[in-house]
Amino acid sequence: MKRGLNSTVLAAVAIVAAQPHLHAYIDPGSTSMMLQGIIGGVAAVLVMTRHYWARAIGRIRRAAGRPADRSAANAEHRPADMPTTHHPGA
């Protein structure tokens, strides 16, 4: 299967490369689509970096004996009569 795919891709590249003049352009819709894909990819990388960074910091803090996040540390200092969550309409 992989061998057939490689030969198909090679044939497509050879056909395109053999053309003396290609009259093609990228219209504004294609450009904005490519730009949207690039921005989405950058955003995905940033979100994943933030996720794994938080996990790494959490592990380091747990190993050092400190709370993993600030909300756990602030829970100890919360007054007893202060609700922990807010439920609208409850």
PDB file of N, CA, C and O in Angstrom:
ATOM      1  N   MET A   1       0.827  -1.193   0.000  1.00  0.00           N
ATOM      2  CA  MET A   1       0.000   0.000   0.000  1.00  0.00           C
ATOM      3  C   MET A   1       0.870   1.256   0.000  1.00  0.00           C
ATOM      4  O   MET A   1       0.631   2.193  -0.762  1.00  0.00           O
ATOM      5  N   LYS A   2       1.876   1.259   0.862  1.00  0.00           N
ATOM      6  CA  LYS A   2       2.731   2.428   0.964  1.00  0.00           C
ATOM      7  C   LYS A   2       3.534   2.633  -0.327  1.00  0.00           C
ATOM      8  O   LYS A   2       3.803   3.762  -0.736  1.00  0.00           O
ATOM      9  N   ARG A   3       3.902   1.537  -0.944  1.00  0.00           N
ATOM     10  CA  ARG A   3       4.674   1.634  -2.175  1.00  0.00           C
ATOM     11  C   ARG A   3       3.843   2.269  -3.291  1.00  0.00           C
ATOM     12  O   ARG A   3       4.349   3.072  -4.075  1.00  0.00           O
ATOM     13  N   GLY A   4       2.554   1.896  -3.353  1.00  0.00           N
ATOM     14  CA  GLY A   4       1.664   2.471  -4.352  1.00  0.00           C
ATOM     15  C   GLY A   4       1.432   3.953  -4.110  1.00  0.00           C
ATOM     16  O   GLY A   4       1.364   4.738  -5.056  1.00  0.00           O
ATOM     17  N   LEU A   5       1.311   4.337  -2.845  1.00  0.00           N
ATOM     18  CA  LEU A   5       1.114   5.741  -2.492  1.00  0.00           C
ATOM     19  C   LEU A   5       2.340   6.562  -2.849  1.00  0.00           C
ATOM     20  O   LEU A   5       2.216   7.668  -3.375  1.00  0.00           O
ATOM     21  N   ASN A   6       3.520   6.031  -2.568  1.00  0.00           N
ATOM     22  CA  ASN A   6       4.755   6.744  -2.907  1.00  0.00           C
ATOM     23  C   ASN A   6       4.883   6.952  -4.410  1.00  0.00           C
ATOM     24  O   ASN A   6       5.283   8.029  -4.854  1.00  0.00           O
ATOM     25  N   SER A   7       4.549   5.933  -5.198  1.00  0.00           N
ATOM     26  CA  SER A   7       4.673   6.073  -6.649  1.00  0.00           C
ATOM     27  C   SER A   7       3.626   7.048  -7.191  1.00  0.00           C
ATOM     28  O   SER A   7       3.892   7.760  -8.160  1.00  0.00           O
ATOM     29  N   THR A   8       2.430   7.089  -6.574  1.00  0.00           N
ATOM     30  CA  THR A   8       1.402   8.033  -7.006  1.00  0.00           C
ATOM     31  C   THR A   8       1.840   9.466  -6.722  1.00  0.00           C
ATOM     32  O   THR A   8       1.692  10.346  -7.570  1.00  0.00           O
ATOM     33  N   VAL A   9       2.374   9.697  -5.537  1.00  0.00           N
ATOM     34  CA  VAL A   9       2.844  11.036  -5.180  1.00  0.00           C
ATOM     35  C   VAL A   9       4.007  11.433  -6.089  1.00  0.00           C
ATOM     36  O   VAL A   9       4.071  12.574  -6.548  1.00  0.00           O
ATOM     37  N   LEU A  10       4.911  10.515  -6.350  1.00  0.00           N
ATOM     38  CA  LEU A  10       6.045  10.800  -7.228  1.00  0.00           C
ATOM     39  C   LEU A  10       5.568  11.135  -8.636  1.00  0.00           C
ATOM     40  O   LEU A  10       6.099  12.049  -9.267  1.00  0.00           O
ATOM     41  N   ALA A  11       4.578  10.410  -9.132  1.00  0.00           N
ATOM     42  CA  ALA A  11       4.040  10.694 -10.461  1.00  0.00           C
ATOM     43  C   ALA A  11       3.372  12.062 -10.501  1.00  0.00           C
ATOM     44  O   ALA A  11       3.538  12.797 -11.475  1.00  0.00           O
ATOM     45  N   ALA A  12       2.620  12.418  -9.463  1.00  0.00           N
ATOM     46  CA  ALA A  12       1.965  13.734  -9.417  1.00  0.00           C
ATOM     47  C   ALA A  12       2.997  14.852  -9.392  1.00  0.00           C
ATOM     48  O   ALA A  12       2.839  15.859 -10.083  1.00  0.00           O
ATOM     49  N   VAL A  13       4.039  14.686  -8.611  1.00  0.00           N
ATOM     50  CA  VAL A  13       5.094  15.710  -8.537  1.00  0.00           C
ATOM     51  C   VAL A  13       5.803  15.827  -9.885  1.00  0.00           C
ATOM     52  O   VAL A  13       6.121  16.934 -10.319  1.00  0.00           O
ATOM     53  N   ALA A  14       6.052  14.711 -10.544  1.00  0.00           N
ATOM     54  CA  ALA A  14       6.718  14.737 -11.851  1.00  0.00           C
ATOM     55  C   ALA A  14       5.859  15.438 -12.895  1.00  0.00           C
ATOM     56  O   ALA A  14       6.379  16.196 -13.714  1.00  0.00           O
ATOM     57  N   ILE A  15       4.558  15.198 -12.879  1.00  0.00           N
ATOM     58  CA  ILE A  15       3.659  15.849 -13.846  1.00  0.00           C
ATOM     59  C   ILE A  15       3.638  17.358 -13.631  1.00  0.00           C
ATOM     60  O   ILE A  15       3.702  18.128 -14.589  1.00  0.00           O
ATOM     61  N   VAL A  16       3.549  17.775 -12.376  1.00  0.00           N
ATOM     62  CA  VAL A  16       3.508  19.205 -12.081  1.00  0.00           C
ATOM     63  C   VAL A  16       4.844  19.859 -12.409  1.00  0.00           C
ATOM     64  O   VAL A  16       4.877  20.970 -12.939  1.00  0.00           O
ATOM     65  N   ALA A  17       5.936  19.185 -12.100  1.00  0.00           N
ATOM     66  CA  ALA A  17       7.259  19.752 -12.358  1.00  0.00           C
ATOM     67  C   ALA A  17       7.559  19.835 -13.853  1.00  0.00           C
ATOM     68  O   ALA A  17       8.348  20.682 -14.272  1.00  0.00           O
ATOM     69  N   ALA A  18       6.949  18.977 -14.659  1.00  0.00           N
ATOM     70  CA  ALA A  18       7.215  18.961 -16.098  1.00  0.00           C
ATOM     71  C   ALA A  18       6.488  20.077 -16.842  1.00  0.00           C
ATOM     72  O   ALA A  18       6.803  20.328 -18.005  1.00  0.00           O
ATOM     73  N   GLN A  19       5.549  20.740 -16.230  1.00  0.00           N
ATOM     74  CA  GLN A  19       4.790  21.801 -16.901  1.00  0.00           C
ATOM     75  C   GLN A  19       5.663  23.039 -17.060  1.00  0.00           C
ATOM     76  O   GLN A  19       6.251  23.505 -16.084  1.00  0.00           O
ATOM     77  N   PRO A  20       5.759  23.582 -18.275  1.00  0.00           N
ATOM     78  CA  PRO A  20       6.621  24.749 -18.488  1.00  0.00           C
ATOM     79  C   PRO A  20       6.062  26.021 -17.840  1.00  0.00           C
ATOM     80  O   PRO A  20       6.812  26.795 -17.245  1.00  0.00           O
ATOM     81  N   HIS A  21       4.753  26.235 -17.954  1.00  0.00           N
ATOM     82  CA  HIS A  21       4.154  27.435 -17.377  1.00  0.00           C
ATOM     83  C   HIS A  21       2.861  27.041 -16.675  1.00  0.00           C
ATOM     84  O   HIS A  21       1.941  26.496 -17.283  1.00  0.00           O
ATOM     85  N   LEU A  22       2.820  27.320 -15.432  1.00  0.00           N
ATOM     86  CA  LEU A  22       1.586  27.070 -14.689  1.00  0.00           C
ATOM     87  C   LEU A  22       0.896  28.409 -14.470  1.00  0.00           C
ATOM     88  O   LEU A  22       1.468  29.312 -13.860  1.00  0.00           O
ATOM     89  N   HIS A  23      -0.299  28.536 -14.952  1.00  0.00           N
ATOM     90  CA  HIS A  23      -1.068  29.764 -14.789  1.00  0.00           C
ATOM     91  C   HIS A  23      -2.047  29.564 -13.637  1.00  0.00           C
ATOM     92  O   HIS A  23      -3.204  29.192 -13.833  1.00  0.00           O
ATOM     93  N   ALA A  24      -1.557  29.815 -12.462  1.00  0.00           N
ATOM     94  CA  ALA A  24      -2.383  29.622 -11.271  1.00  0.00           C
ATOM     95  C   ALA A  24      -2.146  30.788 -10.326  1.00  0.00           C
ATOM     96  O   ALA A  24      -1.112  31.455 -10.378  1.00  0.00           O
ATOM     97  N   TYR A  25      -3.099  31.012  -9.484  1.00  0.00           N
ATOM     98  CA  TYR A  25      -2.972  32.064  -8.485  1.00  0.00           C
ATOM     99  C   TYR A  25      -3.703  31.613  -7.226  1.00  0.00           C
ATOM    100  O   TYR A  25      -4.493  30.669  -7.241  1.00  0.00           O
ATOM    101  N   ILE A  26      -3.422  32.295  -6.173  1.00  0.00           N
ATOM    102  CA  ILE A  26      -4.099  32.025  -4.908  1.00  0.00           C
ATOM    103  C   ILE A  26      -5.065  33.173  -4.679  1.00  0.00           C
ATOM    104  O   ILE A  26      -4.645  34.319  -4.520  1.00  0.00           O
ATOM    105  N   ASP A  27      -6.347  32.872  -4.661  1.00  0.00           N
ATOM    106  CA  ASP A  27      -7.334  33.927  -4.481  1.00  0.00           C
ATOM    107  C   ASP A  27      -7.428  34.326  -3.007  1.00  0.00           C
ATOM    108  O   ASP A  27      -6.914  33.615  -2.143  1.00  0.00           O
ATOM    109  N   PRO A  28      -8.074  35.446  -2.713  1.00  0.00           N
ATOM    110  CA  PRO A  28      -8.150  35.922  -1.330  1.00  0.00           C
ATOM    111  C   PRO A  28      -8.798  34.914  -0.379  1.00  0.00           C
ATOM    112  O   PRO A  28      -8.414  34.838   0.788  1.00  0.00           O
ATOM    113  N   GLY A  29      -9.768  34.146  -0.855  1.00  0.00           N
ATOM    114  CA  GLY A  29     -10.396  33.141   0.003  1.00  0.00           C
ATOM    115  C   GLY A  29      -9.409  32.076   0.436  1.00  0.00           C
ATOM    116  O   GLY A  29      -9.416  31.648   1.590  1.00  0.00           O
ATOM    117  N   SER A  30      -8.560  31.645  -0.486  1.00  0.00           N
ATOM    118  CA  SER A  30      -7.549  30.637  -0.157  1.00  0.00           C
ATOM    119  C   SER A  30      -6.520  31.201   0.808  1.00  0.00           C
ATOM    120  O   SER A  30      -6.079  30.521   1.734  1.00  0.00           O
ATOM    121  N   THR A  31      -6.146  32.449   0.580  1.00  0.00           N
ATOM    122  CA  THR A  31      -5.163  33.085   1.459  1.00  0.00           C
ATOM    123  C   THR A  31      -5.693  33.198   2.878  1.00  0.00           C
ATOM    124  O   THR A  31      -4.976  32.902   3.835  1.00  0.00           O
ATOM    125  N   SER A  32      -6.948  33.624   3.023  1.00  0.00           N
ATOM    126  CA  SER A  32      -7.498  33.756   4.367  1.00  0.00           C
ATOM    127  C   SER A  32      -7.654  32.392   5.023  1.00  0.00           C
ATOM    128  O   SER A  32      -7.511  32.270   6.239  1.00  0.00           O
ATOM    129  N   MET A  33      -7.947  31.367   4.230  1.00  0.00           N
ATOM    130  CA  MET A  33      -8.051  30.020   4.779  1.00  0.00           C
ATOM    131  C   MET A  33      -6.693  29.517   5.284  1.00  0.00           C
ATOM    132  O   MET A  33      -6.602  28.907   6.350  1.00  0.00           O
ATOM    133  N   MET A  34      -5.652  29.781   4.509  1.00  0.00           N
ATOM    134  CA  MET A  34      -4.307  29.389   4.950  1.00  0.00           C
ATOM    135  C   MET A  34      -3.902  30.157   6.206  1.00  0.00           C
ATOM    136  O   MET A  34      -3.322  29.585   7.129  1.00  0.00           O
ATOM    137  N   LEU A  35      -4.206  31.446   6.237  1.00  0.00           N
ATOM    138  CA  LEU A  35      -3.887  32.255   7.402  1.00  0.00           C
ATOM    139  C   LEU A  35      -4.642  31.758   8.630  1.00  0.00           C
ATOM    140  O   LEU A  35      -4.081  31.704   9.725  1.00  0.00           O
ATOM    141  N   GLN A  36      -5.898  31.398   8.458  1.00  0.00           N
ATOM    142  CA  GLN A  36      -6.694  30.868   9.563  1.00  0.00           C
ATOM    143  C   GLN A  36      -6.097  29.553  10.068  1.00  0.00           C
ATOM    144  O   GLN A  36      -6.057  29.314  11.275  1.00  0.00           O
ATOM    145  N   GLY A  37      -5.641  28.713   9.164  1.00  0.00           N
ATOM    146  CA  GLY A  37      -5.007  27.458   9.560  1.00  0.00           C
ATOM    147  C   GLY A  37      -3.723  27.689  10.335  1.00  0.00           C
ATOM    148  O   GLY A  37      -3.455  27.001  11.320  1.00  0.00           O
ATOM    149  N   ILE A  38      -2.927  28.654   9.896  1.00  0.00           N
ATOM    150  CA  ILE A  38      -1.677  28.969  10.591  1.00  0.00           C
ATOM    151  C   ILE A  38      -1.967  29.512  11.984  1.00  0.00           C
ATOM    152  O   ILE A  38      -1.334  29.096  12.954  1.00  0.00           O
ATOM    153  N   ILE A  39      -2.915  30.434  12.090  1.00  0.00           N
ATOM    154  CA  ILE A  39      -3.260  31.007  13.389  1.00  0.00           C
ATOM    155  C   ILE A  39      -3.815  29.921  14.311  1.00  0.00           C
ATOM    156  O   ILE A  39      -3.481  29.881  15.495  1.00  0.00           O
ATOM    157  N   GLY A  40      -4.660  29.045  13.772  1.00  0.00           N
ATOM    158  CA  GLY A  40      -5.195  27.943  14.565  1.00  0.00           C
ATOM    159  C   GLY A  40      -4.097  27.006  15.046  1.00  0.00           C
ATOM    160  O   GLY A  40      -4.129  26.543  16.186  1.00  0.00           O
ATOM    161  N   GLY A  41      -3.133  26.728  14.187  1.00  0.00           N
ATOM    162  CA  GLY A  41      -2.011  25.871  14.580  1.00  0.00           C
ATOM    163  C   GLY A  41      -1.178  26.498  15.681  1.00  0.00           C
ATOM    164  O   GLY A  41      -0.776  25.817  16.624  1.00  0.00           O
ATOM    165  N   VAL A  42      -0.916  27.789  15.566  1.00  0.00           N
ATOM    166  CA  VAL A  42      -0.155  28.489  16.604  1.00  0.00           C
ATOM    167  C   VAL A  42      -0.924  28.482  17.918  1.00  0.00           C
ATOM    168  O   VAL A  42      -0.339  28.265  18.980  1.00  0.00           O
ATOM    169  N   ALA A  43      -2.236  28.719  17.854  1.00  0.00           N
ATOM    170  CA  ALA A  43      -3.056  28.701  19.065  1.00  0.00           C
ATOM    171  C   ALA A  43      -3.044  27.322  19.704  1.00  0.00           C
ATOM    172  O   ALA A  43      -2.961  27.207  20.927  1.00  0.00           O
ATOM    173  N   ALA A  44      -3.127  26.271  18.889  1.00  0.00           N
ATOM    174  CA  ALA A  44      -3.101  24.909  19.424  1.00  0.00           C
ATOM    175  C   ALA A  44      -1.770  24.613  20.114  1.00  0.00           C
ATOM    176  O   ALA A  44      -1.742  24.002  21.182  1.00  0.00           O
ATOM    177  N   VAL A  45      -0.682  25.045  19.507  1.00  0.00           N
ATOM    178  CA  VAL A  45       0.635  24.834  20.121  1.00  0.00           C
ATOM    179  C   VAL A  45       0.733  25.582  21.453  1.00  0.00           C
ATOM    180  O   VAL A  45       1.268  25.049  22.425  1.00  0.00           O
ATOM    181  N   LEU A  46       0.219  26.815  21.503  1.00  0.00           N
ATOM    182  CA  LEU A  46       0.268  27.580  22.741  1.00  0.00           C
ATOM    183  C   LEU A  46      -0.572  26.935  23.838  1.00  0.00           C
ATOM    184  O   LEU A  46      -0.150  26.884  24.993  1.00  0.00           O
ATOM    185  N   VAL A  47      -1.755  26.442  23.486  1.00  0.00           N
ATOM    186  CA  VAL A  47      -2.616  25.799  24.485  1.00  0.00           C
ATOM    187  C   VAL A  47      -1.963  24.518  24.999  1.00  0.00           C
ATOM    188  O   VAL A  47      -1.970  24.263  26.204  1.00  0.00           O
ATOM    189  N   MET A  48      -1.409  23.724  24.115  1.00  0.00           N
ATOM    190  CA  MET A  48      -0.754  22.483  24.549  1.00  0.00           C
ATOM    191  C   MET A  48       0.482  22.778  25.394  1.00  0.00           C
ATOM    192  O   MET A  48       0.760  22.072  26.363  1.00  0.00           O
ATOM    193  N   THR A  49       1.221  23.822  25.025  1.00  0.00           N
ATOM    194  CA  THR A  49       2.384  24.199  25.823  1.00  0.00           C
ATOM    195  C   THR A  49       1.952  24.613  27.223  1.00  0.00           C
ATOM    196  O   THR A  49       2.577  24.225  28.210  1.00  0.00           O
ATOM    197  N   ARG A  50       0.888  25.396  27.311  1.00  0.00           N
ATOM    198  CA  ARG A  50       0.379  25.818  28.620  1.00  0.00           C
ATOM    199  C   ARG A  50      -0.082  24.618  29.442  1.00  0.00           C
ATOM    200  O   ARG A  50       0.170  24.551  30.645  1.00  0.00           O
ATOM    201  N   HIS A  51      -0.749  23.680  28.798  1.00  0.00           N
ATOM    202  CA  HIS A  51      -1.245  22.491  29.491  1.00  0.00           C
ATOM    203  C   HIS A  51      -0.087  21.673  30.068  1.00  0.00           C
ATOM    204  O   HIS A  51      -0.089  21.338  31.252  1.00  0.00           O
ATOM    205  N   TYR A  52       0.890  21.357  29.234  1.00  0.00           N
ATOM    206  CA  TYR A  52       2.000  20.536  29.711  1.00  0.00           C
ATOM    207  C   TYR A  52       2.890  21.294  30.687  1.00  0.00           C
ATOM    208  O   TYR A  52       3.479  20.686  31.581  1.00  0.00           O
ATOM    209  N   TRP A  53       2.998  22.610  30.532  1.00  0.00           N
ATOM    210  CA  TRP A  53       3.766  23.407  31.482  1.00  0.00           C
ATOM    211  C   TRP A  53       3.101  23.353  32.863  1.00  0.00           C
ATOM    212  O   TRP A  53       3.781  23.183  33.875  1.00  0.00           O
ATOM    213  N   ALA A  54       1.783  23.497  32.901  1.00  0.00           N
ATOM    214  CA  ALA A  54       1.054  23.441  34.169  1.00  0.00           C
ATOM    215  C   ALA A  54       1.200  22.062  34.812  1.00  0.00           C
ATOM    216  O   ALA A  54       1.355  21.958  36.028  1.00  0.00           O
ATOM    217  N   ARG A  55       1.153  21.012  34.006  1.00  0.00           N
ATOM    218  CA  ARG A  55       1.334  19.668  34.558  1.00  0.00           C
ATOM    219  C   ARG A  55       2.730  19.496  35.144  1.00  0.00           C
ATOM    220  O   ARG A  55       2.893  18.916  36.218  1.00  0.00           O
ATOM    221  N   ALA A  56       3.739  20.003  34.432  1.00  0.00           N
ATOM    222  CA  ALA A  56       5.115  19.880  34.927  1.00  0.00           C
ATOM    223  C   ALA A  56       5.303  20.661  36.214  1.00  0.00           C
ATOM    224  O   ALA A  56       5.922  20.164  37.155  1.00  0.00           O
ATOM    225  N   ILE A  57       4.775  21.884  36.270  1.00  0.00           N
ATOM    226  CA  ILE A  57       4.890  22.698  37.478  1.00  0.00           C
ATOM    227  C   ILE A  57       4.143  22.035  38.636  1.00  0.00           C
ATOM    228  O   ILE A  57       4.623  22.043  39.770  1.00  0.00           O
ATOM    229  N   GLY A  58       2.967  21.460  38.353  1.00  0.00           N
ATOM    230  CA  GLY A  58       2.205  20.761  39.379  1.00  0.00           C
ATOM    231  C   GLY A  58       2.976  19.598  39.962  1.00  0.00           C
ATOM    232  O   GLY A  58       2.975  19.392  41.175  1.00  0.00           O
ATOM    233  N   ARG A  59       3.630  18.842  39.110  1.00  0.00           N
ATOM    234  CA  ARG A  59       4.441  17.715  39.609  1.00  0.00           C
ATOM    235  C   ARG A  59       5.612  18.200  40.453  1.00  0.00           C
ATOM    236  O   ARG A  59       5.935  17.606  41.482  1.00  0.00           O
ATOM    237  N   ILE A  60       6.240  19.272  40.016  1.00  0.00           N
ATOM    238  CA  ILE A  60       7.373  19.815  40.782  1.00  0.00           C
ATOM    239  C   ILE A  60       6.897  20.308  42.144  1.00  0.00           C
ATOM    240  O   ILE A  60       7.552  20.062  43.157  1.00  0.00           O
ATOM    241  N   ARG A  61       5.760  21.001  42.174  1.00  0.00           N
ATOM    242  CA  ARG A  61       5.236  21.508  43.441  1.00  0.00           C
ATOM    243  C   ARG A  61       4.815  20.373  44.370  1.00  0.00           C
ATOM    244  O   ARG A  61       5.062  20.434  45.575  1.00  0.00           O
ATOM    245  N   ARG A  62       4.186  19.347  43.821  1.00  0.00           N
ATOM    246  CA  ARG A  62       3.801  18.212  44.659  1.00  0.00           C
ATOM    247  C   ARG A  62       5.025  17.516  45.221  1.00  0.00           C
ATOM    248  O   ARG A  62       5.020  17.075  46.370  1.00  0.00           O
ATOM    249  N   ALA A  63       6.074  17.413  44.419  1.00  0.00           N
ATOM    250  CA  ALA A  63       7.308  16.777  44.886  1.00  0.00           C
ATOM    251  C   ALA A  63       7.960  17.608  45.987  1.00  0.00           C
ATOM    252  O   ALA A  63       8.622  17.068  46.873  1.00  0.00           O
ATOM    253  N   ALA A  64       7.767  18.927  45.926  1.00  0.00           N
ATOM    254  CA  ALA A  64       8.355  19.812  46.943  1.00  0.00           C
ATOM    255  C   ALA A  64       7.450  19.933  48.162  1.00  0.00           C
ATOM    256  O   ALA A  64       7.839  20.556  49.150  1.00  0.00           O
ATOM    257  N   GLY A  65       6.247  19.350  48.116  1.00  0.00           N
ATOM    258  CA  GLY A  65       5.353  19.386  49.262  1.00  0.00           C
ATOM    259  C   GLY A  65       4.479  20.619  49.322  1.00  0.00           C
ATOM    260  O   GLY A  65       3.849  20.864  50.351  1.00  0.00           O
ATOM    261  N   ARG A  66       4.418  21.409  48.255  1.00  0.00           N
ATOM    262  CA  ARG A  66       3.560  22.587  48.217  1.00  0.00           C
ATOM    263  C   ARG A  66       2.277  22.263  47.481  1.00  0.00           C
ATOM    264  O   ARG A  66       2.245  21.300  46.716  1.00  0.00           O
ATOM    265  N   PRO A  67       1.199  23.043  47.686  1.00  0.00           N
ATOM    266  CA  PRO A  67      -0.038  22.810  46.939  1.00  0.00           C
ATOM    267  C   PRO A  67       0.200  22.946  45.437  1.00  0.00           C
ATOM    268  O   PRO A  67       1.022  23.752  44.999  1.00  0.00           O
ATOM    269  N   ALA A  68      -0.528  22.149  44.654  1.00  0.00           N
ATOM    270  CA  ALA A  68      -0.328  22.137  43.204  1.00  0.00           C
ATOM    271  C   ALA A  68      -0.816  23.411  42.539  1.00  0.00           C
ATOM    272  O   ALA A  68      -0.244  23.825  41.530  1.00  0.00           O
ATOM    273  N   ASP A  69      -1.860  24.050  43.070  1.00  0.00           N
ATOM    274  CA  ASP A  69      -2.346  25.284  42.466  1.00  0.00           C
ATOM    275  C   ASP A  69      -2.741  26.280  43.542  1.00  0.00           C
ATOM    276  O   ASP A  69      -2.834  25.940  44.721  1.00  0.00           O
ATOM    277  N   ARG A  70      -2.971  27.514  43.116  1.00  0.00           N
ATOM    278  CA  ARG A  70      -3.270  28.576  44.068  1.00  0.00           C
ATOM    279  C   ARG A  70      -4.633  28.415  44.716  1.00  0.00           C
ATOM    280  O   ARG A  70      -4.821  28.830  45.860  1.00  0.00           O
ATOM    281  N   SER A  71      -5.594  27.816  44.007  1.00  0.00           N
ATOM    282  CA  SER A  71      -6.932  27.679  44.580  1.00  0.00           C
ATOM    283  C   SER A  71      -6.912  26.751  45.788  1.00  0.00           C
ATOM    284  O   SER A  71      -7.672  26.956  46.734  1.00  0.00           O
ATOM    285  N   ALA A  72      -6.060  25.740  45.771  1.00  0.00           N
ATOM    286  CA  ALA A  72      -5.955  24.850  46.931  1.00  0.00           C
ATOM    287  C   ALA A  72      -5.328  25.586  48.105  1.00  0.00           C
ATOM    288  O   ALA A  72      -5.713  25.370  49.254  1.00  0.00           O
ATOM    289  N   ALA A  73      -4.366  26.451  47.821  1.00  0.00           N
ATOM    290  CA  ALA A  73      -3.724  27.206  48.901  1.00  0.00           C
ATOM    291  C   ALA A  73      -4.685  28.235  49.480  1.00  0.00           C
ATOM    292  O   ALA A  73      -4.682  28.468  50.689  1.00  0.00           O
ATOM    293  N   ASN A  74      -5.516  28.861  48.629  1.00  0.00           N
ATOM    294  CA  ASN A  74      -6.460  29.861  49.107  1.00  0.00           C
ATOM    295  C   ASN A  74      -7.642  29.245  49.833  1.00  0.00           C
ATOM    296  O   ASN A  74      -8.301  29.936  50.611  1.00  0.00           O
ATOM    297  N   ALA A  75      -7.935  27.970  49.608  1.00  0.00           N
ATOM    298  CA  ALA A  75      -9.065  27.314  50.258  1.00  0.00           C
ATOM    299  C   ALA A  75      -8.858  27.255  51.768  1.00  0.00           C
ATOM    300  O   ALA A  75      -9.829  27.280  52.524  1.00  0.00           O
ATOM    301  N   GLU A  76      -7.621  27.179  52.211  1.00  0.00           N
ATOM    302  CA  GLU A  76      -7.332  27.125  53.641  1.00  0.00           C
ATOM    303  C   GLU A  76      -7.618  28.464  54.315  1.00  0.00           C
ATOM    304  O   GLU A  76      -7.927  28.495  55.506  1.00  0.00           O
ATOM    305  N   HIS A  77      -7.523  29.565  53.581  1.00  0.00           N
ATOM    306  CA  HIS A  77      -7.689  30.894  54.147  1.00  0.00           C
ATOM    307  C   HIS A  77      -9.082  31.462  53.912  1.00  0.00           C
ATOM    308  O   HIS A  77      -9.324  32.624  54.239  1.00  0.00           O
ATOM    309  N   ARG A  78     -10.002  30.685  53.358  1.00  0.00           N
ATOM    310  CA  ARG A  78     -11.345  31.149  53.072  1.00  0.00           C
ATOM    311  C   ARG A  78     -12.168  31.128  54.363  1.00  0.00           C
ATOM    312  O   ARG A  78     -12.122  30.145  55.104  1.00  0.00           O
ATOM    313  N   PRO A  79     -12.917  32.192  54.641  1.00  0.00           N
ATOM    314  CA  PRO A  79     -13.775  32.184  55.827  1.00  0.00           C
ATOM    315  C   PRO A  79     -14.818  31.070  55.744  1.00  0.00           C
ATOM    316  O   PRO A  79     -15.230  30.683  54.650  1.00  0.00           O
ATOM    317  N   ALA A  80     -15.238  30.562  56.884  1.00  0.00           N
ATOM    318  CA  ALA A  80     -16.153  29.428  56.924  1.00  0.00           C
ATOM    319  C   ALA A  80     -17.521  29.764  56.340  1.00  0.00           C
ATOM    320  O   ALA A  80     -18.176  28.894  55.765  1.00  0.00           O
ATOM    321  N   ASP A  81     -17.966  31.022  56.480  1.00  0.00           N
ATOM    322  CA  ASP A  81     -19.286  31.374  55.982  1.00  0.00           C
ATOM    323  C   ASP A  81     -19.283  31.757  54.506  1.00  0.00           C
ATOM    324  O   ASP A  81     -20.345  32.034  53.949  1.00  0.00           O
ATOM    325  N   MET A  82     -18.135  31.781  53.867  1.00  0.00           N
ATOM    326  CA  MET A  82     -18.050  32.140  52.460  1.00  0.00           C
ATOM    327  C   MET A  82     -18.332  30.900  51.606  1.00  0.00           C
ATOM    328  O   MET A  82     -17.682  29.871  51.788  1.00  0.00           O
ATOM    329  N   PRO A  83     -19.300  30.982  50.668  1.00  0.00           N
ATOM    330  CA  PRO A  83     -19.594  29.810  49.853  1.00  0.00           C
ATOM    331  C   PRO A  83     -18.441  29.484  48.925  1.00  0.00           C
ATOM    332  O   PRO A  83     -17.718  30.373  48.475  1.00  0.00           O
ATOM    333  N   THR A  84     -18.278  28.193  48.643  1.00  0.00           N
ATOM    334  CA  THR A  84     -17.187  27.780  47.781  1.00  0.00           C
ATOM    335  C   THR A  84     -17.543  27.919  46.307  1.00  0.00           C
ATOM    336  O   THR A  84     -16.658  28.139  45.480  1.00  0.00           O
ATOM    337  N   THR A  85     -18.828  27.795  45.963  1.00  0.00           N
ATOM    338  CA  THR A  85     -19.266  27.959  44.574  1.00  0.00           C
ATOM    339  C   THR A  85     -20.506  28.825  44.542  1.00  0.00           C
ATOM    340  O   THR A  85     -21.202  28.976  45.546  1.00  0.00           O
ATOM    341  N   HIS A  86     -20.773  29.386  43.391  1.00  0.00           N
ATOM    342  CA  HIS A  86     -21.949  30.232  43.220  1.00  0.00           C
ATOM    343  C   HIS A  86     -22.830  29.568  42.181  1.00  0.00           C
ATOM    344  O   HIS A  86     -22.407  29.318  41.053  1.00  0.00           O
ATOM    345  N   HIS A  87     -24.060  29.288  42.577  1.00  0.00           N
ATOM    346  CA  HIS A  87     -25.039  28.685  41.668  1.00  0.00           C
ATOM    347  C   HIS A  87     -26.163  29.684  41.455  1.00  0.00           C
ATOM    348  O   HIS A  87     -26.977  29.902  42.352  1.00  0.00           O
ATOM    349  N   PRO A  88     -26.217  30.299  40.265  1.00  0.00           N
ATOM    350  CA  PRO A  88     -27.300  31.254  40.007  1.00  0.00           C
ATOM    351  C   PRO A  88     -28.669  30.581  40.105  1.00  0.00           C
ATOM    352  O   PRO A  88     -28.874  29.487  39.580  1.00  0.00           O
ATOM    353  N   GLY A  89     -29.572  31.229  40.762  1.00  0.00           N
ATOM    354  CA  GLY A  89     -30.937  30.719  40.880  1.00  0.00           C
ATOM    355  C   GLY A  89     -31.112  29.696  41.983  1.00  0.00           C
ATOM    356  O   GLY A  89     -32.213  29.178  42.162  1.00  0.00           O
ATOM    357  N   ALA A  90     -30.072  29.392  42.721  1.00  0.00           N
ATOM    358  CA  ALA A  90     -30.198  28.388  43.784  1.00  0.00           C
ATOM    359  C   ALA A  90     -30.477  29.039  45.111  1.00  0.00           C
ATOM    360  O   ALA A  90     -30.614  28.349  46.121  1.00  0.00           O
TER     361      ALA A  90
END
